[in-house]
Structures are given as structure tokens and as C-alpha cells.
């Protein structure tokens, strides 16, 4: 019986996705703060909407990255 091995290509993809997630996890709240701190400016609504979308993307890519890392360690179903 062969022992399971880690899929290194899938692991690297998962780690890259998690790096992108980390970037989005800092960028989203930064943009949200910039939007909420200037409610009288004309870019208030676009900044808040883009900040919420970026935060949502960070959550999505976080789950996607964790899934890839788990698949690389334990194998795909």
C-alpha cells in the first residue's frame, strides 16, 4: 500500500491564494474606513460598495485557499 503524498503544485496554488487573501483582507477594511470617514464626499458610495465587495472576495478566496491546501495534503475526493 502506497503512502499518500502531498501534491506540491496544489499546495503552492493554495498558498498563493492565501497570500492574495491576506492582501484583500487588509485592502477591504482600509477602503471601507476611507469611505465611512468621508460621508460628504462624492466617492462615498463607490468606496463603501467596493470595500464590501473586496471584503467578500477576501472571504471567498480564503475558503478557496484553505480548500486547495486541504486537497493537497489529504487528496481530492
Beta strands, then each sheet from edge to edge (+ up, - down):
end
